[in-house]
Structures are given as structure tokens and as C-alpha cells.
Amino acid sequence: MGKIGLAISPINQDVLYAAIELDRKKGAIYRSDNQGGSWTKMSETVSGGTGPHYYQELVASPHVFDKIYLMDVRVQVSDNGGKTFYRMNESNKHSDNHSMTFKNNDPNYLLVGTDGGIYESFDNTKTWKYVNNLPITQFYKVAVDDAKPFYNVFGGTQDNNSQGGPSRTFKTDGISNSDWFVLLGGDGHQPATEPGNPDIVYAQSQQGNLHRVDRTTGEAVYIKPQEGIDEPYERNNWDSPILVSNHDPKRIYFGTQRVWKSDNRGDSWTPISKDLTKNEERITLPIMGKQKSWDAAWDVYAMSTYNTITSLSESPLDENILYAGTDDGIIQYTKNGGTTWTKVLVSSLPNVPATAFVNDIKADLHDAKTVYVALDNHKYGDYKPYLLKSTNGGTTWQAITKGLPDNALVWRVVQDHINPNLLFLATEYGIYLSLNQGEEWVKFSEGLPTISFRDLVIQKRESDLVIASFGRGFYILDDYSPLRTMKKITLDNPTLFKPRKTLQYKPISGGTSSQGESYYTAPNPDFGASFTYYLPTNFESLKDTRQKKEKTLKKENKDIAFPGWEALDLEKNEQKDSIILVVTNSKGDFVTRINAPYKKGFNRVSWNLTLPIVTSLSSEKISEDSFESRASTFAPSGTYTVTMYANRKGEITALSQPQTF
């Protein structure tokens, strides 16, 4: 049917402009002087480098009548209502423009949204300022390595390369843009890392252009599997799947329409399957119920290749069990390393449409017969969550969507490597958690924006959950290990969870407060030993108790008595309940104490690993200078114990079991 970009002149609202899609990559600009009552064809114009499915927005200037901007790889500008166009100056600016706005009181100002972020011009496009303090990267996929002392996070981005960066730094000012690096160019897609060897990273650009990158030299070797001379064209998905084996770190798998295997990091490849897709001719498929002309308004040059493998998984318990999912509604599995494959049509799964795209397939980490699959039918206007589990190797499936909203399109699922019941799910609107292997899900997005999360991965050494958002960069949940022991009964009792192993080092004083708001940093996790505890109730003060009673009286339309000055004085001087965490060494000797809030829910505080300085105090004034804490000595390495106490109305009570770390 084509696509129309529409703009109304802010100067004369009777005037409308329309960008009309015609034949492939062809279009025309039309103009109306009477609110659309009649139209004049102004010119024929090419709609853009990758067609109207990606560009077509028209913007009319609020300062110059009949000046219009057509969004494109490079913006097309007309000063005469669309008769003629020229390209806007975009020196030192990212291409692929999608959004533009103006200031009504400044004719020289433009704000433009592109695939590379946001740009401002203060001199009518002669020069551009990049807005670099907004974490708005669109990540398709994420991978983590096991580098020490801090692991790295890698991601493939929309139009902005494959990138990598540290999960934390030694610097006190956190993780800055300069700590990140480009791994590979192009639209970045699924990366992968080699266990035990953080120097090797796999990265790819769109359509499966796979490289093996040596981090020590920066050398990127092109290792994309190629079809033989007499074989059909090898089809790669826009975001082709790569998988590093659980059984041999040099072994990798890659998906086209076939599954490929390499035992030497991609230096040579062997196909271990035939075509696992429907192998259709996409051009002949009906659109809106009919087969269309070759000249119809589509853009074959920028469409993702169809009939391709989109997800791969290998059982960590049996190297012969592999799963593959496709974009055309098929699940295939082998139990003999690829010698034979069994096909499952997604239409045979309970309540799953035949058009569903396999977003993710994951073999269970603890049971060789269990496998999970996440499917996606949003290209057909269907945003339902299609998440299923098989406990017999893929023969039969059941839905595991209890607790998920009806419109929560699912992207990716991961399982904890220690507790088989603990699952995390990435959806279009946030992260979900299951404590019972998918039988029930709860929202787990505190502190996250409501945005599409396309991928997530677990860094096993640190028990960190790393998630990739499509528009707000990466997020890391540090040390989710307390969730492994969570049960509903846990929520009824105060609990101190076991801390993870703590690294001791001297943080480097870095950065400055003089670089303005455009200098962006992400905070490091707190330095030192982190203590996580849970409290089932809040501290309730005398004032809280009084106001709760008064609220009831007000609702009952009764008088509210004055409590008296003595009672108000007690309220004002009441000491709040608090938590005291006491740290002792392996001999049981006192080391330090940390005061923490008495607050319902999960809490986390840190000890900076320093020993308090024992000194004489002046009766006149206790120094508040922080020099003493800076001069403190570090506690020696070893095993320590932390015990949690409650200070309630001045009475000290032990809570929960002590934990060693």
C-alpha cells in the first residue's frame, strides 16, 4: 500500500506536505493549500537509502515558509515546498535521521535524532554538537567474559558497531565513555566469548558477517561460513546466532539456514545439518492476501533475509544434544550431534501461531531432557507472550506464562547455573523472575525503565545478571545470589544472605567535577564487602502509630484528640530502629560495625574493608574530618563473619544466622 509522511506548515496551517511512496525506492512530494482538499505534485524524489520502511518523516520549518525536511540517510531539504531538494550539511554528525525539532524563538537551532544519538546545531546546520551524556544505545545482544579482576561486557548495537567495556573500574568516578571500545564495525549483533580466555571475542555485523577478534592485538579475522561452489546461497539472519560450546571452548556453532560447527575457533567449518527452514522464495509469499508485482513498494535491499536460523542451544550435560529455532516457525533438535534432526512446527505447540518467530531456545543447565523456547509474533500485530517448556527433549511442550501480562512480548530466557528453579526473562516491557522454573513469573524491574530488553546473560563467577536494552544501554544487577535461597517462607523472616567473595584494592582517585554535565559516567558498584539483608516489616515510629489511629478516626468522622506535649516530645526525640552489622575475624575478635537502615524489603550496604582507628577523643569536640577514614588501614585478607542485629527502642537483638565471607 505504501507509506505516507505528512507535515503541516506551522506558518500557514492550511498548507500540508506529503511524501508518498510509489514503486520500489521511488516516491513523490505533494503539497496542498487547502488542508488537503486538493493536492499538487511538486516533484518525484527518491525516498531514501533504505526505503520508506525506515525513513519517510517530513518536517516543516516554523521559521521559513515552504521549507521542508525529508528524513533520510542524509536529510533532504527543500526551500520551495518540495520542487527541488538538496542534502543538509551533516559534517561530523551521524547519518540515518529520524526526528527533527526546532525552537520557535531561534531560527538557527535544530535538534536531530539519529541512529547515532542526538545532535544540536546552533548555526543552522553549519556545525553540530553531539549530546554524549545520554545512555540511549540500542543493544541487540549481550555477552560477558571472565576477565580478572573485572569482567567485560560486549554488545552488538543498532548501527553503532560491536562495543565492549568493563563491568567496573578501579576509578572512584566510575565507568566513563573512554573506558569503552569498538570491537567491530557495522550494525553490531550477537557477540560471544571464550570461557577461560578473555582475549578471544566473536563479533559480527548484520547478515552474519562473523569475525574472531584477538583482544591482545585488535586483529579481526573474517570467519563467516561459506557455501560450496555448487551449493545454494547461504542465508543469514540480520542477527545471526553464534554459540560457544560448553564442552570445548575452541568449538563454536553458527546458524544460517544450516547449523555449522567449527572445532578450531572458526578457521574451518563443517555443516552438521541440511536446510532446517521452510526454504521458501520470499518474493512469492502473499502480502495482504495477494502475491504482488516485483515492482511493488518494498525494499529488497534492506530487508532481513528470510528462512534462517535465529537461535541455537547446546546441552551442557550432553554435547550431542543441540537445538535450533528459525524465523519461519520451526524448532529442530538433534540428539546425535547433528547426524539426524527432528522437526517441530511451532503451529503444533499449544496456542502458538504458525507465523511465530523463534527469539530464543535454551537447553536446561541441569536436566538434559528440559528445554525452553521464547517465540515472537509481533510482526503480525500479536504481542502475546509465547514462552514454553519441554521436559522430554522437545517432543511435547507446555506454556509457562502465568504472571506475564498479555502484551509482554518475550525475547530471552536464562537459567541460574546453581539453582535450577531460578529463571530470568527479558521482555518488551521489563525483566521477570521465576523461582519455580517458570510455573509463575513476577515483575523484577525495580529501577529499570519500561523499555524493550532484548537479551540477558549471567556472569557466573560474580552471579551478576547483565541485561541489554534496546534504547537505554546495559544494566547490571550485582550479585543476585540471595535469590537462589528465596522461597515464600523466606519473606516472613529477617534474613542476612551470604556475601560473595570480596576483592580488596586501593581505588584510584579519578575524574574531576569540572567537566560539566556532558561528561557521562556510570557508577561502579560499591567498593568492599556488600551485605544483603531482607526485613519483612518497616520501622514504625510513635508518630506513625499516632497518625495511623488518627487516619481511622478521620475516616469515621470522629474528633481527633490532642496527644499532649509530652507525647509530641517523645515522638520528636524517638530513636529510629536500625540494623547493626558486626564484623568479626576468624578468631572471633571484633573488627568493625556498620549501621544500616531498618527498612522493609531487600537492603544492601557495604563495608570498605578498613579497620577503625582507635584514638583518644577530645571531650570538647569529636572531629568530623574524613581524613581519619582515609588514613585507616585495610583489614588483612582472610575469612570473616558478619552478624546482623536489630536496635529497636535501644534494645539489641540478633536477627538471622551469621554469614562468613
Buried (B, 14 or more C-beta within 10 A) or exposed (E): EBBBBBBBBBBEEEBBBBBBBBEBBBBBBBBBBEEEEEBEEBBEBEBBBBBBBBBBBBBBBBBEBBBBBBBBBBBBBBBEBBEEBEEBBBEEBBBBBBEBEBEEEEEEBBBBBBBBBBBEBBEBBEEBEBBEEEEEBBBBBBBBBBBEEBBBBBBBBBBBBBBBBBBBBBBEBBBBEEBBBBBBBBBBBBBBBBBEBBEBBBBBBBBBBBBBBEBEEEEBEEBBBEBEEEEEEBBBBBBBBBBBBBEEBBBBBBBBBBBBBBBEBBEEBEBBBEBBBBEEEBEEEEEEEEEBEEEBBBBEEBEBBBBBBBBBBBBBBBBBBBBBBBBBBBBBBBBEBBEEBEEBEBEEBEEBBEBBBBBBBBBBBBBBBBBBBBBBBBEEEBBBBBBBBBBEBBEEBEBBBEBBBEEBBBBBBBBBEEBBBBBBBBBBBBBBBBBBBBEBBEBBBEEBEEBBBBBBBBBBEBBBBBBBBBBBBBBBBBBBBBBBEBEEEBEEEBBBBBBBEBEBEEBEEEBEEEEEEEBBBBEBBEBBBBBBBBBEEEBEBBBEEBEEEBEEEEEEEEEEEEBEEEEBEEBEEEEEBBBBBBBBBEEEEEBBBBEBBBBEEBBBBBBBBBEEEEEEEEEEEEEEEEEEEEEBEEBEEEEBBBBBBBBBEEEEEEBBEEBEB
